[in-house]
């Protein structure tokens, strides 16, 4: 009798039953690994699947004879390969199912006890190796942080010597963000470029799964690029480095550009996007076309993001000779009175779940407000919870001769 109360003869019988169904068990393991191959951050490569399945069978057979230490070493080996925790649990489930299906009834409880011991030994080795990996990664991160702090501490110290005014501190913040953004956007641009080449089939045709993965990479990279741009805009505007252009442009061109850029975004959500230009709007005006378009784009994106049914309407109107009005209306979720006090604050959104549900870092409306103020304009919000919102921007732009 061993420590589980199972006789060596009974162990031998169970072992023979497992050996007779070895191919079936290995096939179950291969299926488990393949199903989780591209999930849960697994580091396994496809060519390793068969080897891991065979090793799993061998380790289980060893557990049916004498050694638990070798089984623990098997857990370490799985961890070192990059097998995920979810894959480990799936393998254990298949082991139990196989034993139940192939073990004689009078030996089943003893066999399941062996399976439990086997899983505990594998999990112990797996956890020990993961702990070592985590500790090593913590040391690596600590070292990297110390190096980064050391590098930037020199710059910060030098700047602080001359930054005895708030404006100088803001300039440093802007330069720092610009430098960090550049360092991040450069590899991000390369990532997007390579992903687009993959998507276009430059390196050969992709299957549906690969196309989906590449599409997800591009979508997330585009989101990151947009966040970096918002951070730079916020920093430049706050530090007073924003320089508005004075150029002749057409309000109608601004509306057409924003409408065409975000029509597909609205249609994908199942809502309609409308545009309206009254005859009171001058054909051409003087101002900063790019920044005006940015204001309207941010308002339209915000409206589409928070509207699940109905429509979003863009309306441009004139207001006397010197002012004109951009208005974006939606039939979305609306804003409560108390939340309306914070929606223009940087990095703030209407509630804590907004960023998780809709994405973003809460800079879109903040940038709109800062740009409107820089243009000596005004912005007003009319909204009721559950009844949609209307953002009205009044810009003092001198019209030109048509």
C-alpha atoms as one frame of an Amber mdcrd trajectory, in Angstrom:
protein
   0.000   0.000   0.000   1.281   3.531  -0.782   0.423   6.784   0.961  -2.930
   6.959  -0.875  -3.894   3.448   0.295  -3.555   2.111  -3.213  -1.728  -1.202
  -3.725   1.178  -1.385  -6.154  -0.761  -4.048  -8.063  -3.719  -1.694  -8.467
  -1.373   1.066  -9.595   0.072  -1.277 -12.195  -3.401  -2.112 -13.494  -4.315
   1.571 -13.846  -0.967   2.242 -15.537  -1.631  -0.532 -18.068  -5.070   0.911
 -18.790  -3.547   4.370 -19.369  -0.793   2.931 -21.570  -3.338   1.091 -23.696
  -5.136   4.370 -24.357  -1.976   6.470 -24.677  -2.707   7.682 -28.202  -6.193
   8.772 -27.236  -4.921  10.659 -24.172  -2.153  12.352 -26.172  -4.768  13.364
 -28.757  -6.899  14.960 -26.010  -3.880  16.901 -24.772  -3.009  18.115 -28.273
  -6.559  19.342 -28.782  -6.512  21.207 -25.449  -3.229  22.946 -26.242  -4.236
  23.859 -29.794  -7.525  25.401 -28.655  -5.694  27.727 -26.245  -2.649  28.285
 -28.429  -3.408  31.909 -29.303  -5.148  32.903 -26.073  -4.163  33.741 -22.506
  -0.744  35.062 -23.618   0.487  31.514 -24.232   4.098  31.348 -25.387   3.804
  27.945 -27.054   4.632  27.586 -30.728   2.538  25.278 -32.935   5.414  22.888
 -33.614   5.738  22.228 -29.858   2.165  20.964 -29.368   2.828  17.275 -30.086
   5.950  17.223 -27.888   4.126  18.762 -24.928   1.241  16.299 -25.278   3.607
  13.305 -25.269   5.545  14.666 -22.294   2.264  15.163 -20.435   1.367  11.506
 -20.943   4.839  10.390 -19.784   4.614  12.548 -16.666   1.217  11.105 -15.777
   2.513   7.547 -16.227   5.423   8.349 -13.903   2.931   9.549 -11.317   1.255
   6.124 -11.491   4.477   4.368 -10.502   6.820   5.961  -8.083   7.987   9.572
  -8.490   6.392  12.873  -7.556   9.652  14.838  -7.846   9.882  14.202 -11.594
   6.241  15.282 -11.925   7.079  18.537 -10.161   9.958  19.009 -12.605   7.425
  18.527 -15.398   5.419  21.455 -13.972   8.569  23.580 -14.006   9.205  22.569
 -17.612   5.663  23.551 -18.659   6.072  26.945 -16.995   9.395  27.539 -18.703
   7.836  26.764 -22.090   5.247  29.479 -21.560   2.197  27.276 -21.024  -0.638
  29.400 -19.624  -2.452  28.676 -16.360  -5.679  28.135 -18.325  -3.982  25.500
 -20.485  -2.713  23.709 -17.369  -6.242  23.523 -15.957  -7.595  22.235 -19.280
  -4.980  19.453 -19.372  -5.931  18.393 -15.845  -9.610  18.254 -16.801  -8.828
  16.001 -19.755  -6.747  13.715 -17.514  -9.680  13.221 -15.133 -12.126  12.622
 -17.983  -9.823  10.019 -19.518  -9.328   8.186 -16.206 -13.064   8.103 -15.521
 -13.735   6.671 -18.976 -10.985   4.010 -18.957 -10.458   2.899 -15.342 -12.301
  -0.078 -13.839 -15.052   0.927 -11.454 -13.476  -0.691  -8.369 -10.217   1.250
  -8.968 -11.742   4.559  -9.997 -11.558   6.345  -6.634  -7.927   5.320  -6.176
  -7.100   6.419  -9.730  -8.735   9.820  -9.206  -6.713  10.211  -6.021  -3.558
   9.642  -8.051  -4.754  12.222 -10.603  -5.256  14.737  -7.801  -1.748  14.119
  -6.459  -0.376  14.409  -9.983  -2.089  17.752 -10.593  -0.881  19.112  -7.240
   2.726  18.171  -8.040   2.552  19.738 -11.516   0.908  22.873 -10.143   3.556
  23.165  -7.429   6.395  23.074  -9.941   4.499  25.439 -12.256   3.905  27.946
  -9.433   7.496  27.791  -8.181   8.869  28.603 -11.613   6.331  31.394 -12.112
   7.354  32.879  -8.783  10.984  32.896  -9.895   9.994  34.524 -13.196   7.990
  37.206 -11.392  10.827  37.963  -9.008  13.292  38.189 -11.878  10.924  40.473
 -13.809  10.483  42.685 -10.764  14.240  43.063 -10.508  14.476  43.837 -14.215
  11.752  46.474 -13.988  13.311  47.959 -10.856  16.647  48.219 -12.626  15.048
  49.756 -15.719  13.160  52.293 -13.611  16.296  53.223 -11.725  18.120  53.722
 -15.014  15.262  55.811 -16.439  14.985  57.884 -13.275  18.731  58.402 -13.321
  18.655  59.599 -16.929  15.761  61.981 -16.500  16.775  63.185 -13.038  19.769
  64.877 -14.647  17.508  66.670 -17.115  14.983  67.595 -14.430  17.718  68.928
 -12.140  19.209  71.045 -14.912  15.827  72.462 -15.899  14.832  73.218 -12.299
  17.881  75.418 -11.936  16.469  77.802 -14.522  12.756  76.997 -14.130  11.978
  79.387 -11.250   8.787  80.528 -12.896   5.631  78.546 -13.616   5.858  79.203
 -17.351   9.315  77.601 -17.484   7.989  74.549 -15.638   5.184  74.255 -18.177
   7.674  74.474 -21.035   9.647  71.629 -19.503   6.494  69.558 -19.125   5.660
  70.134 -22.774   9.158  69.182 -23.917   9.129  66.117 -21.698   5.778  64.920
 -23.054   6.893  65.660 -26.610  10.089  63.659 -26.117   8.312  60.701 -24.554
   5.576  60.843 -27.195   8.185  60.847 -29.973   9.980  57.862 -28.461   6.687
  55.960 -28.258   5.212  57.049 -31.588   8.282  56.101 -33.608   8.114  52.355
 -32.836   4.319  52.601 -32.916   4.496  53.948 -36.466   6.777  51.100 -37.457
   4.363  48.623 -35.879   1.439  50.106 -37.802   3.430  50.073 -41.041   4.432
  46.435 -40.706   0.881  45.482 -39.714  -0.525  47.258 -42.768   1.968  45.382
 -44.981   0.797  42.113 -43.443  -2.810  43.138 -43.980  -2.146  43.962 -47.618
  -0.557  40.543 -48.161   2.964  41.827 -48.857   4.426  38.809 -47.053   1.881
  36.355 -48.389  -1.824  35.602 -47.941  -3.333  35.458 -44.424  -6.017  33.162
 -43.123  -9.123  34.566 -41.405  -7.675  34.277 -37.893  -4.466  36.058 -38.914
  -6.437  38.800 -40.660  -8.488  39.309 -37.512  -5.371  39.529 -35.327  -3.687
  42.039 -37.657  -6.866  44.128 -37.755  -6.967  44.206 -33.955  -3.307  45.264
 -33.828  -3.991  48.151 -36.225  -7.119  49.282 -34.339  -5.306  49.367 -31.005
  -2.260  51.089 -32.498  -4.526  53.756 -34.045  -6.163  54.316 -30.658  -2.742
  54.776 -29.035  -1.681  57.221 -31.750  -4.845  59.266 -31.143  -4.156  59.350
 -27.389  -0.586  60.575 -27.969  -1.909  63.362 -30.221  -4.425  64.431 -27.580
  -1.733  64.519 -24.893   0.479  66.721 -27.058  -2.411  69.056 -27.902  -3.370
  69.376 -24.239   0.210  70.155 -23.225   0.777  72.710 -25.993  -2.455  74.566
 -25.326  -1.943  74.709 -21.545   1.637  75.958 -21.927   0.592  78.704 -24.321
   2.538  77.267 -27.236  -0.522  76.913 -29.441  -0.300  79.207 -32.453  -3.568
  79.705 -34.278  -3.415  80.403 -37.997  -5.300  83.164 -39.745  -6.284  81.815
 -43.111  -9.238  81.906 -45.445 -11.339  78.737 -45.428 -14.831  77.510 -46.145
 -17.109  76.465 -43.245 -18.836  74.129 -45.673 -15.498  72.375 -46.378 -15.001
  71.810 -42.648 -18.447  70.246 -42.305 -17.987  68.076 -45.395 -14.601  66.816
 -44.161 -15.865  65.898 -40.683 -19.051  64.364 -42.098 -17.169  62.135 -44.574
 -14.566  61.135 -41.957 -17.094  59.900 -39.369 -20.082  58.751 -41.428 -18.836
  55.146 -41.428 -18.272  55.298 -37.664 -21.908  56.306 -37.146 -23.258  53.715
 -39.580 -21.296  50.936 -37.852 -23.188  51.806 -34.648 -26.502  51.777 -36.499
 -27.167  55.518 -36.107 -27.595  58.234 -38.746 -25.305  61.245 -39.221 -26.790
  64.429 -40.731 -25.328  67.792 -41.749 -26.987  71.164 -42.171 -25.508  74.466
 -43.394 -27.803  77.512 -43.279 -27.648  80.361 -45.770 -26.504  82.715 -43.011
 -23.022  81.169 -42.927 -20.431  83.097 -45.004 -18.921  81.193 -47.910 -15.427
  81.911 -46.574 -14.149  83.066 -43.189 -10.829  83.893 -41.536  -9.521  81.533
 -38.860  -7.620  78.307 -38.215  -9.265  75.668 -40.393  -7.409  72.653 -38.923
  -8.193  73.589 -35.322 -11.807  74.449 -36.179 -12.137  71.041 -37.802 -10.579
  69.481 -34.680 -13.236  71.124 -32.499 -16.047  69.823 -34.675 -14.439  66.363
 -35.002 -14.087  65.964 -31.231 -17.718  66.956 -30.687 -18.980  64.590 -33.402
 -16.871  61.657 -32.184 -18.089  62.287 -28.635 -21.720  62.374 -29.823 -21.387
  59.136 -31.821 -19.591  57.416 -28.955 -22.430  58.087 -26.493 -25.337  57.531
 -28.905 -26.568  53.969 -29.324 -29.792  54.654 -31.228 -31.161  57.562 -33.221
 -29.033  60.222 -34.873 -26.271  62.816 -34.636 -26.815  66.161 -36.382 -24.156
  68.702 -37.396 -25.523  72.230 -37.889 -23.545  75.312 -38.928 -25.188  78.702
 -38.674 -24.306  82.382 -38.853 -24.722  84.878 -36.010 -24.379  88.424 -37.193
 -21.381  89.547 -39.209 -18.606  88.559 -36.831 -19.739  85.270 -35.283 -20.734
  81.861 -36.496 -22.016  78.795 -34.693 -21.182  75.100 -34.770 -23.824  72.894
 -33.180 -23.713  69.121 -32.637 -26.901  67.427 -31.445 -27.365  63.786 -30.495
 -30.031  61.456 -29.159 -27.608  59.708 -26.830 -27.329  59.032 -23.118 -27.370
  62.667 -22.045 -25.533  64.241 -19.106 -26.738  64.866 -15.571 -26.445  68.367
 -14.083 -23.766  67.355 -11.596 -21.696  65.547 -14.249 -21.942  68.560 -16.551
 -19.642  70.423 -14.147 -16.731  68.071 -14.859 -16.982  66.978 -18.497 -14.555
  69.688 -19.671 -11.923  68.828 -17.062  -8.803  66.993 -18.372  -8.793  63.220
 -17.804 -12.323  63.346 -16.363 -15.430  61.677 -17.761 -19.058  61.607 -16.688
 -18.583  58.530 -14.475 -15.865  56.045 -13.599 -17.193  53.353 -15.956 -17.159
  55.578 -19.044 -13.543  54.915 -20.038 -14.078  51.160 -19.693 -17.300  51.184
 -21.753 -16.408  53.713 -24.431 -12.613  54.078 -24.312 -10.565  57.282 -24.360
  -8.683  59.154 -21.663 -11.063  62.078 -21.170  -9.233  64.783 -23.172 -11.558
  65.326 -26.149 -13.910  67.874 -24.569 -11.092  69.429 -22.550  -9.214  70.164
 -25.788 -12.409  71.548 -27.357 -12.841  74.008 -24.461  -9.203  75.128 -24.574
  -9.305  75.638 -28.347 -12.580  77.572 -28.164 -11.128  79.843 -25.464  -7.950
  80.324 -27.510 -10.178  81.499 -30.381 -12.009  83.892 -27.988 -15.152  81.867
 -28.493 -17.717  80.289 -26.187 -19.236  76.837 -25.726 -22.572  75.860 -24.208
 -24.024  72.462 -23.331 -27.728  71.651 -23.167 -28.503  68.139 -21.997 -30.847
  65.981 -19.982 -30.048  62.511 -18.756 -31.470  59.965 -21.191 -32.588  62.628
 -23.694 -29.419  63.465 -25.614 -27.108  66.471 -25.664 -26.456  69.599 -27.726
 -23.033  71.274 -27.817 -23.054  74.813 -29.233 -19.801  76.586 -30.101 -19.813
  80.293 -30.970 -16.660  81.515 -32.740 -15.853  85.179 -33.422 -14.436  84.815
 -36.926 -14.331  87.796 -39.281 -15.904  86.949 -42.638 -14.155  87.778 -45.887
 -15.438  88.819 -49.252 -16.896  85.853 -51.070
